Amino acid sequence: MSITALDGKRFAEMVIQGANHLAANAKMVDALNVFPVPDGDTGTNMNLSMSSGAKEVKNNVQEHIGKVGVALSKGLLMGARGNSGVILSQLFRGFSKAVETKAIISAKDFALALEAGVETAYKAVMKPVEGTILTVAKDSAKKGVQAAQNSTDIIAIMEEVLKEAKASLKRTPDLLPVLKEVGVVDSGGQGLVFVYEGFLAVLRGEELPESPIAFSMDEMVSAEHHRSVQSHMNTEDIEFGYCTEFMVRFEQDKTANHPFDEGVFRNDLSKLGDSLLVIADEDVVKVHIHSEQPGEVLSYGQRYGNLINMKIENMRQQHSNIVGESHPALVSERPVPSKELQEYGIVTVSMGAGIADLFKSIGAHAVIEGGQTMNPSTEDIVKAVKQVNAKKVFILPNNKNIIMAAEQAADVTEEEIYVIPSKTVPQGLSALLAFNPSTDVAANETAMKDAMQHVKTGQITFAVRDTQIDGLEIEKDDFMGIAEGKIIVKNKDKAKVAEDLLTKMIDEDSEILTIIYGEDVTEEEVKNLAQFVEEHYEDVEIEIHNGQQPLYSFIFSIE
């Protein structure tokens, strides 16, 4: 069997199968993230991005491959989340541009379109890093072009592309030392391999396996959501706002103290929310629940083992989108003096109601709920920009994995958008404090970017797996102290890690320490930490805020 011409209908099938195969394996891609923090979400971001593209394709299936490509590009562009999702969208944006005027394409056209996608993706990344999805895409596209010189069979070309993608993926640890240190391949590259496997399966007329446990749970979750939505006529009627899914991999030392009983487990969790589903076997238990305090649910699960494959979604936001409401759970708006077009607007991203309130209190007009584990899409950012109703809008991503989506949003809106590349909440807060509505854009950009350089960020979270990174031997469930993105201390004791991290970060130039504590932290723990700082650094002024953020016990800002 051979295929010498590819039309829109078959390409649409390839896209849909690629998206489905990625979705079935998204959790595996998540697990490949290098940092052992509980917010590894490359698979989730790529899955949501590709699914958005596939949805648009499903609505535009036709013979003309160029028109199908335009639909794919549009869906990916607006659904792109995180750096991996944005890069994926750019790969297929370039591909689609290359075939836009063609009704059908040849094997050579197909190979050249893949190469065009690589060129577009590299241009979209300011500082491309080899050993990532970019390298896998580049190497495999190059192989495809070479193969097309000797073959007119698209199946043969795709076979070579996939073969080289897998080989390139295996080489990523040699190009990116941190991958070799941890012992994994690049997560984004693995996600692209799954997409290409879906492509080839369609060309060959083959079926790809699905995960039976995930499929069973997904079916049940879909049914549960369908039933749940019928009971809510208005967004404000949703009692438990966060759809929380995760798995617990049992650990012997924990189950020795807390023997796992599925009935007890289900009963205990039922007190924390509704729409509860629990599936367990000898090694893991998978959970789906609607809860108002997802942190409590995750903390309970940790009693039995290691948390993996976590996903938290805001259902009030989802419901608002479906029924066309504007609800503060998605974009928390700061009151604007009038409905008239404003000169300036500020859009920022935060995770935790307390942090959102903090941003609003110092001038943010719209706060997108997101950050770790919940990267907003390009479309989410565009919607927030529209809500602000301003001529010029500054965006503070506050997460390195959201910057590219923000920049992409700037390319697809009519408003003047200026992305201030804040990578942390402290950087975002400092930048916002430096904003002056009475000065021009250039002066504000300079002041806000400069302010970010004068703040240091520290974070306390827990390890989701054993690893060796940054010279530290880390065991799962260790608390880790992260300074400017680098893990520098770890300990089983949360308080000890917090003290050690601050000891390493506070120096003679430090004047102000802002402590933002998360939903797992008690008032007593905060009091004890503040007392430690007062005793050891009497010249440092302390500010304390309840950020209510999940997963990160403390966020420190040091100026």
N, C-alpha and C positions, 0 to 999 in steps of 0.2 A: 504494500500500500504506500502510495506517495501523494502529497498534496503540493501542487505547483502554484496555486492561487488561493489567496485568503480573502474572503469577503466579510462584510460586517456581521452577519449572523453567526458565523463560526467564531469570529473574534470575540463577539459578545459572550458566547459560551465559554471561551477561554478565560475571559475576565471574571465571569461569575464563578467558575470552578476554582480559579486562582484565589479569589476572595474567600470562598468556602473552605478551601484547604488551609489557608492562613488562619482563618477563624478557628478551625478545629485544632490548630497547633499553637495558638497565640500564647497559651500559658507556658508552653515550653520555651518560646522566645523570651517571654518575661523572665524566666528562670535563668537565662544566660546573661542578664545584666551583671556587669562587673562588680559594682558596689553592692555589699551585702545589706543594703538598707531596704526597708519595706516598701519602697516606691519604684521598684524596677518595672517599667511599664512599656518597654519598646514594643512588645507583642500586642498589647492592648491598643497602643496608639496606631500601629500599622494596620491592625485589624479594623479599627473604627474608620480609619482613612480609606482603606481599600473597600470596605463595605459601603461607604458613601459613594465611591466611584461606581461600584457594581450596581447599586440601587439606581443611579442615574442611567446606567447602561440598560438595565431592565426596562426602563421606561422609554427607551429610544432604540430598540432593536430594529435594524433595517439592513438591507443588502449593502449599502454604501459604507465601507469601512471608515472612511474619513469622517463621516457624520457620527458614527459610533465612537470614534476616537475623541471627537469634540465633547460628547456627553461624558465619557470617562474622565477627560481632563477637568471638566467643570465640576463633576461630583467629587473628584479627589481634591481639587483645589479648595473647595469650601469645607470639606470634611477633614482636611489635614490637621493632625494633632501631633505635637512633639516634633523634635528634629527628624526622627525616622519617618514620620508620616509626611512631613513637608518634603523631604528628599524623595520619597516614593511618588508623591504627587508631581514633582518636577521631572522625574524619570519618564513618567507617562505623558507629561505635558509636552516634552520634547518629542517623544514617540508620536503622539497624536498630531503635532504640528507637521511632522515629516510626511504623514499620510493623509493630511486634511483634504486634499483635492482629489484623492484617488478613490474609485469605487471598489476596486480590488487591488491587492498588492502581490508581488512575486516574492520568492525567497530572498532575493537580493534586496528588495524594498524593505522587507521585514527586518533583515539584519541591519541595514542602514538606519532604519527608524530606531532600533534599540540603541545604536551608537549615537544618534541625535539626542536621545533621551539622556544619555550619560553626559553629553556636552552641556545640556541645559541644567542638569543637576549640579554639575561642578561649578557652573557660573553662579548658581543660587547660593552656594556656600562660600562665605567670605574667606575662611581658612580651611580648605579641604584637608581631612585627615585620612591618610592611607591606613588600611587595615579595618575599614568599616564597610558599610553597605555600598559606598561609592566605589571602592576597589572591586568588590564582587561584581557590581554592575559593569564597570569598565572592562575588567578582564573577560567576562562572559560575552559582552557585546563585541569586543575585538575578535574573539574566537568565532563568533557568528559571522562576522564580515569575511574572515578568512575562509570559513566553510562555504560561504555563498559563492566564492570564486570557482568552486569545483562541483557545486550541486544546485539544482533547481527545486529540490524537495524541501518544503518548509518543515516537515517532520524531522528530517536529517539536520537541518539548521538548529531547530529547537533542542534536539538531542545534544548537539555540541555545546550550545549555550548553557544548558543545564549541567552538563558534565563539567564544563569549565567553572561554572558558578560554584559547584560543590568543591572543586579543587581549590579555587580561590578562597573560599570560606575556610578551608583547612589551613591555608597559609596566613590567615589574618593574625594569629598569635605571633608570627614571626615579624610582622610589620608594626604591631602595637604591643609594646612590652607589657602593659598592664594586663592584656588578655593572657599572655603566657604566664605571668605571675599568678594569676587566679586559676588558670587551666581551663579556659573556655574559648569558644570562637565568638566572633562578633554577632551580637543579637540581631542587628538590623540586616546583616548579610544573610543570616539564617532565615529571617522572614522573607527576604526576596527569593531565596531558594524554594520556599514553600509555594510562593506565587508561581514561579516558573514550573514547578512540578504539576501544578494545576493546569497550566497552559499545555504542557506536553501530554497530559492525560487526555484532554479533549481532542487534541490532534490525532492521538493514537486510538481514540474511541474506548479508553479504559476508565474504570471507576477507581477512585481513591478511597482508602479506608477512613472511617470516622471513629472518634473515641467513643466507645459505647457508654462509659460512665458520664462523660460530658454531655453526650447526646440525650441521655435519659434525663439528666438534671435540667438541661436546657428546655426540653419539652415540658417538663413539669413547671419550670419557672415561667415559661410562656403562658401556660394555662393559668398559673397563679396570678400573673400580672393581668391577664384578660379578665379574670374574675374580680381582681382587686379594683381595676379601673371602673368597673360597673357600679361599684359602691361609692364612688366619689364624683359628685356632680360638679363641684368647685374645687379649685386648687387648695383653697384654705381649709377644706374639709379633710385633707390628707393628714391623718394623725401621726403616722410614722413616715418621715420624709426621705429616709435614705435606704435605697436598695443595696444590701450588703451581701456579697458573695465571697467565700473564701474556703480554703481547705486547711485541715490540720493534719500534718504528718506526725503520727504518734511517736513519742519518745519514751523509752523504757523507764528512765529515771523519773519522769513526770507521772506516767500512768501507775507507777509503783505507789505514789502518794495519792493519786486521784485515779483509781481504776475507771476505765471508760465503760459506761453503761449507756447504750443508745437511748433508752427510755428516759433516764435521769437527765442526760445531756439535752434531749429535746424538750423536756419539761422545764429545765432551767432557762433555756433560751427563749421559750415561749413567753416568759415573764418580761422579756426585753423588747418585744415587738410582735408583729403578726406576719402572715404569709410565710410561715416557717416551713422549710423543707430540709430534711437531713438524710444523707445517704452515707453509709459507712461500710468499710470492709476491715480486714485485719490490719491494714497499714495506714489508712487515711479515713477522715470523715469530711464530706463536702456539705457546706451549709449555704442556704439562701434564706434571708430574713429581711423584712422591712422594719427598720428600727429608727428611733429618734437620736440615739446615742451609739453610733457604730463602734466607737472606741471601747465601750463596755462589752460589746459582743466579742470584739477581737481579743480583749483582755481575758475574757472567760475561755475562749478557745485555746489561748496560750497555756492554760493549766494542763492541757493534755499533750502538748507537743509544739512543733514548729509551724508557724503560719506560712502558708504558701498560696499563690494564685488569688490574691485579694483584689476585689473590685468594689468600689463604692460609688453609687450614682444617686444624684439628687432627683427624686421623683417629682417634686414640686416643679422643678425646672422642666423636666420632660413633659409633664402635664400642661404646663403653661405654653410650651412650644406647640403642643398638639391642638389646644383649643384657642390659641392665639392670644393668650393673656400675657401681660407683663407682670412678672411676679418677683418679689425681692429675693427669692432663693437663688435665682440665676444671676440677676444683675441688681445689686442692692444700690438704689439710687440715693444720692444726696440731694435734698431739696434745692431746686433751682429757682431763683427769684421770679422768672416769668417763662412763658412758653416760647418767647421770641428766641431767635437764633443767637447763641452766645458767641463771644469772641474766642474763648478758650474752654476746653473740656479736658478732664483728666480721667482716664480709664486705667484701672489697676486690677491685678489678680491676687487673690489671697485664699488661704485655706483655713477656715476657722472663723466663727462669727465674731469673736473678740478682735481678731486681726482686721476683719472687714470694718468693724466699728472704728478701730484706730485709724485706718486709712481715711474713712469718711470724716472723722473729726478734724483732720488736718487738711482737708480740701479735695478729696477724690469725689468726682461726680458719679462714677459708676464703678462698682466692684464686681468683677466676675469671680464666681466661686470656682476655684480650681487651684492647681499647683501640683504637689506630689500626688501621684496616683490618679489625678484627674486633670490632665492637661486640656485646656479648652481648645476647640477647633478654630480654624480660621473664621468660619461662619459665626461662632459664638462671639468672637472679638468684633466682627463687623456689626453684629446686632447691638453690642454694647456701645459702639461708636455712634450708631444711628440714634440710640436712646439719649445720648448726651446732648445732641442737638447743638453742636458748636462748629464754628468755621475751622478751627485748628484744634486738633486733639492729640494730647500726649498719652502714650501707652507705656505703662510700667509692668513688664511681664513678671518680674520677681522670681524667675526660674529660668535657668539656661535652656531648658527644653521647651520653652514657650516663645522665646525670642523670634525664631524663624517663622512661626505661625503668625506672630504679630506683624512682622515685616511683610509677610504675604498678604495679610489683611490690608496693609497700607497700599498695596498694589491694585487692589480690586474695589476700592471705595472712592467716591468722589471727594470726600472730605480730605483736608490736609492732615495727614497723620505723621507724627514724629515718634519713633520708637526710642525710648531711653532704655538701653540694654541692661536693666537691673537683673541680677541673677539670684538675689536673695531678698527676703522681706526687709531686713535692715537697710539694704541698699535702696530699695524702693521707698522706704520711709524717709531716708535722708534726702533722696532726690526730690520727693514731693515737698519736703520742708523748704527746699531751695527754690521752689517755683515762685515766680513773682508775676502776677497777672498784669502789672503795669509796665512790664518791659516786653521787648519783641521776642520772636521765636529763637533767633540765634543766641541772644543773651541767656534765655532760659535753658536752651540745650546745653550751653557751656556750663552754666551754673549747676544744673542737675547732674550732668555727667561728672563734674568735678566733685560734687558732694558725695557721690558714690565711692570715690577713691579714698575718702577720709573716714570710712567706717569699716570695722572688721566684723565678720559674721561667724558665730559659733552655733553648733546644733548638737543636740543629744537625741539619739534614737537607738533602736535595737537591731541586732544582726539577725537576718532571716536564714543564714546558713553559715557553715564553717568555711573559712577562707584564709588565705594569707595575702595581705595587701598592705602597701605602704610600710613594709617591714614589720607588720604586726601579725601575730597568730590570733585569729579571731574565731571564737566558737559561737555557734548559733545561740541566740538569746542574750549574748553579751550586750551591755550598753556601750555605745561608742560615742566618743567626743570628736566632732568634725570641725576643723578650723579652716575656713576659706576653701572648702571642698575636699580637704585632705583629712583622713582619719589619723588622729595623733594619740589618742588614749582610748583604752577599753577596760572594762571591769564588769563583774557581775552586779556590782552595787551602783545604782543610778546616781546617788548622792556623791559617791566617790568620784565617778566620772565627771560630773558637773564641776566639782571643786578642782580636779586636776586640769580640766580643760581651761577653766578661768585662770588658773595659776600660770598656764603656758601662754595665754593670750593677753592678760593684763600686764602692761609695762609702765614705765615712768611717764610716758606721754598720755596714758589713758586718763580721761576725765569723767566720762559718763558711761555707765553700764545700764543697758535696758534689758530686763529679763522678761521674756514673753513665755509664759508657761502653758502647757498643753492640757488636754482633757484628762490625762492619766495622772496628773500631778495634784497632790493635796496641798492645802493651805500650810500645813505644818512643814512640808518639804520646801516650800517657797520661803517660809520664814527662816528655816535653818540655813538655807543657801545665802539669803541676804545677810544673816548674822555672820556667816563665814567671811563674806566680802568685807563687811564693816570691820571685822577684827583684823583682817590681813591687809586691807587697802583702804585706810581711813580717808584718803584724799579723793577717792572715787565716789561720785554721786550715783545713787541707785534709783532707777525707775522700774516699776513692776506693773505688768499688764497681763490679764487673763486672756490669752489668745484663743483658747478653746480648740486649738488645732489638734487633729489626730496624729498618731504615729511619731511625732516629734515632741518629746517631753519638754525640752527647753529650746528656745531660740535666743541667742545672745547677740546684742548689738553693742559694740565697744567703740567709743569715739574719744 
